Amino acid sequence: MRVLMLNYEYPPLGGGAANATQQILAALAEDDGLHIDLVSSSTGATSIEEIAPQQRIHFLDIGKDGNLHYQSNRDLLAYAWRAYGYARKLMAGNDYDVCHAFFGIPCGALAWRLGLPYIVSLRGSDVPFYNERFRVPDTLLFQRLSRRVWKKSGAVVANSEGLRKLALESAPRQPISVIPNGVDTTLFQPGILPETPLRILIVARLIQRKGIGYLIEAVRRLASDKVELTIAGDGKQRVELEAQVEAAELCGSVRFLGVVAHDDLPAVYQSHHVFVLPSLNEGMSNTVLEAMATGLPVLMTDTGGAAEMVASGKNGYLLEARSADSIVAALEHYIDEPALIGRHGARSRVKAESMSWQTVAAAYRACYTNVAGKL
């Protein structure tokens, strides 16, 4: 079977969807009967890289400039324009059975125009009204375009039940299944818990949607000798968040790591007690899964795939959105009863062990076979 895969993100460019694509490809490389060409974006010149005997990545020069973990509208338009022409050339020399598009817009729309049977993987911001920054274009154009792209597809797959429900608000009759993100439980493993004070971690893009300002405010309200906060990641909100930390006189309690290489992340997780992600909206967070695999309790707003990962009071706590009070109350459980950290962390690890990338890849492999069979 030959698969044409479309995703404008692939490491080092991008975030959760980039990492998911890389991990799914690695798991699918074990399948000798599967040939995959991924068309993605480059941080430099156009190039082709063979990452496995039957897998090639075609990196297209989109004139990327600036933050590698944030794709501007110009970046998306450049990718859409160049990927369509490049994919047409690939199709002329390869008899593809199915196209796998990560993100409904723009990749799903490209797949539709290419005329191959295709699968759309919904990741988050590509679902109408997931991201506040796209509210106007979602209302004027993308909701209608998404409905058309989904309807013409062979399958639509969301990465969490919460994202599926949001998508159904735009297209109530659309069949949408769920294949969650996975996690590498070999790379991410529990370590030895650090000493006090309570060490809190967030790994995320530093953007408004992640709600990091509420976490900083929660740390301000707690005694500075009881908690420390580490913020790993980068983004356009970093300057604003650093100013918030300085104004709150928290420079001794909050540190910014910037972007951390993926292979270095396990040590970062292992040096903390609790993981917090107070997002205003989320799909199935890779970083939450990594934290769980490392044996950390998770505090997460009740959005997206939160309920599928966090059982409140069992392996962490579900938080109210836009609420520093909710974060404070949850963290105080661990300050007052440190033994909870180990108990909740052990349950996180057990949950993560049932969500391997091999399981995710097998589900997509079955989806390819089903959609290609409709030719």
N, C-alpha and C positions, 0 to 999 in steps of 0.2 A: 504494500500500500504506500502511495506517495502522498505526503501532506505538505501543503503550502501554509506556513504559519505567518501571521502578521501581528507584530507588536512594536510600536514605536519606542518602547523602553527595553533595554537589556543592559545588565551591569557592564560598566560602572554608571551608566545613565539610567535614571529612574528610581523607583521605590519598590513597593510591595509587589506590583505586577511583574516588574523586571526580575526580582528574585524568584517569584513563583515560576516564571517561564524558564529560568535557568535550571531550577530544581526538577521541573517536569521533564525537560529535555534530558537531563542526566538520568532520570529513572527510565524514560522511554528508550534510551540508548541500548538498554539490555535486550530490546526486541529486534532481532535480526530481520524481521519482515517489514520494518517500518523505515521509510526514507523521508526525511524532513528537511525542508528549506525554510528558514526563518528570515523574513525581511524586516530589519530593524533600523535604528538610527545610529549614526556614528558620532563620536566626539571629534572626528577629524576627517580624513579623506575616505572615500568609498573603498571598501575592501571586502574580501570573502575569507572567512575562517572556517576550517573544518574542525569541529569540536569532538566529533566521533566518526567512526567509519561511514555512517550513513546519515550524518547530520552536518548541515552547513548553515552558517549565519552570514547573511548579506548585509553588511553595515553600509547604510547610505549617508552620504554627506548632506546634512540638512542646514549647514551653516550654523551649527549649535554654538551659542555664545552665552556664557553666564552659568547659573546654578545648574549642575548636572542632575539635581533631584527635583527640578521644577521645569515643566514643559509649557512654554508660552503658547499663545494662540498662533503666533508666527511659526513656532517650531512644529505645531501640529499640522498647519497648512502646508509647510514645506515637506513634511514627511508624506502627507496624503498625496501631494502632487507627484513626488518622485517615486513613491512606492507603487503607485498605480502603473506607471509606465514600466518600471523595473519588473513588476510581477507579470505584466503581459509578456515581456521578453522571456521570463522563466517558463511561462506556460507554453510558449512556442516550442521549447525544447524538452519539456517534461509533461508527461501525462498524469496530472495530479488527480487523485480520487476525491479529495476533500480539502477545504480551506478552514483553518482554525484561526479565528480573529479574536485577539484579546482587546477588549473594549468595543462596545457597540459603535461608538463614534470616536475616531474616524475609521477604525479598522474594519468594523462590521459593514459599514457603508461601502468600503473598498471591495470587500468580499462579494457583496451583492452585485456591484458593478462588474466584477470580473467574471461572473456567470458560473462559478463553480458551486457545487453543493457546499454549504458552509455551516460552521458552528460559531456562535457568539458567546464569548465568556464575559459576563458582566463583572466589573471590578470595583465600581464605586461611583466616581464622578461621571462615568458614561451613562449612568441611570438618571433620567430627568428628575430634577429637584433634590438630588443628593447634595450638591455643592451650591452654596448660596451665590458664589461668584458667577455661576452659569444660569441664574434664575431667569434673566431676561431672554438670552438665546434659547433656553429650554422652552420658555413659553411661546416664543415667536416661531421657532423652527425645530429644535432638536427633539421635542416630544413627538411630533408628527413623524419626523424622519426615523426616530427610533422604532416607533410602532411598525413602520414599513419594513425596516431592516430586520426586525425580529420576526415578523410575519413570513418573510421570504426565506428565512433560514431553515436549516434542517433540524437545528436544536438551539435553544437558548439556555445557558447555564449560569446561575449566580453562584458567588462564592460564600454566601451565607443565607439563612432563612430570612433574616431581616432585610437584606438587599432584594431578595426575591419578592417580598411583600411590597417593598417600595416600587419595584418595577411593575407589579401588577396594578398599582394605582393608575399607571398610564395606559396599561393594556390588560384589562381584567380577564380577557379570554385567551391570552397568550399562554401556551404551555411553557413553564419554566421549571427546570430541575435545579438541584443544588449539588455542586461538588465543592466541598470546602478546601481551603488552603491546607497544606501539610507542613510538617516540620521534620528536620533532620535530628532525630533523637540520639544519633551517634555523636554528632558534632556538639550538640547542646545537651549537657549532662549536669546533674547537681554537683556542687562543690562543697567545701566546708564553709558553714555560715560565718560571716565576719563578726567581730565583736560589736558591742553597742558604740555609738548611738544607732538608732534605726536608720538604715541607709536605703533611700528611695531612689528608684531609677525610672526614667522614661527614655525610650528610644523612638524617635519620630522625626518627621519633617517639621521644622519650626515654622508652622503656618497657623493662621487663626483658627482653622477648623479643628486642630488638635487640642485646643482648650488648655494650653500649657500655662497661660496666665492664671487660671484658677488654681492650678497646682502650686505655683509660686506663692500665691496669696495664702493657701492652706499652710504652707511651710512657715510663712510669716506669723501665722496665728499660733503655731505650736512653739514650744520652748526651743530655742536655738541649740541648747545642749542635748536635746533629745532626738533630733532628726538632722539628716544631711540629704541633699537632693543632687543627683547627677542628671544632666540633660545631654543626651547623645543625639547628634543630628545637626542639620543646618537648614537654613531657609530664610525667606525674606523677612520673617518676624524676629530674627535673632537680635538685632539692634534694640528693638522695642523691649524684648524680654530681658536683655542685659540691663537696660535702663530701669526696668521694674525692680530687678534684684538690687541694683545700687540704691535706688530710692528707698527700698525697704530695709537697707543696711543688712543684707543677707550675703554679702560677698564671701564671708567665711563659711557659710552653710550651703551655698549653691555653686556648682561648677559646671561649665560648659565644655564638653569634650569635642564638639564638632563632629564631622562624619567619621565613623569608625569602620574600618575594613571588616567585611563579613566574617573572616576567619578569626578576627580579634574579638568579636562580640561575646563568645562564650565566657571569656575571662571577665568581661565587664559585668555580665549578668551574675556570675558567681560571686562577685565582690559586693553584692547588694542583698538586702533582705526582702524587699517588696517592689513590685512593678506597678506603675500607675499609668493609665491612658485615659484622660478625661475628654475624649473627642466629642465634638458636637455631632459628628456622623462618622460611621466607620463601616467597612465591609467585614471581611474576615482577616483580622490583623496578623501579619506574619510575626511582628515583634511580640505580640501577646503569646503566640504559640511558642516562640523561642524562649520567652521567660518561663512559661509553664514547663517546657522540657527541661529547663535548668533547675526546676524545683522551687520556683518563686510563687508566693501568693500573688494574685492579680486583682487590682482595683480598676474597674472599667465602667464607663457610662453605659447605661442600658440602651445600646444602639447597635444596629448591624448584627454581627454574629456573636455579640456579648453573651447572650443567654445560652448559646451553644458551647461556650468555653468556660464561663464562670457561673458556678452555683453559689449564690450569695450565702456566706456563712460556712461554706464547705471548702472551697479552694481560693476564696477571696470575697470581694463584695462588689455588688453592682451599685453604681453611683448615679446620682441625679445629674443631669446635664447643667452646665453653667452654675455650678454650686461648689464654692470652696468649703462651705459648711459640711457638705456631704463627704468630701475628701477628708476633712479634719476628723469627723466622727469615725470613719472607717480606719484611719491610721491610728487613732487612739486605742482601738482594739488590740493592735500589736504592741503599742507602747505599754499598755496596762497588763497585757498577758503575752509575753514574748514566746511562750510555748506554742501559741497559735501559728507562728511563722513556720515551724517545722511540720505541724500537722497539715496546714493548708497547702504548703509547698509539696508535700508528698502526694497529696491528691491531685495537684496540678500535673505532676510528672506522670501519674497513672493515666490521666486524661490525654496528655500529649502522646503517649505511647500508642494510642489507638488511631493516631492521625498522621501516619507516615506519608512521605511523598510517593512511595511505591503504590500505596492505596489510591492516591489521587490520580497518578499516571494510569493505573489500570482502568479507572472509571472513564478517563478521557479516551483511552484506547478502545474501550467498548463503544463509546459515543462515535468515534471515527468509523468504526465498522458499521454501525447502525445507519449513520447518515450516508456513507458511501454506498451502502446497499440500496439506497433509494434512487440511484442513478437510472 
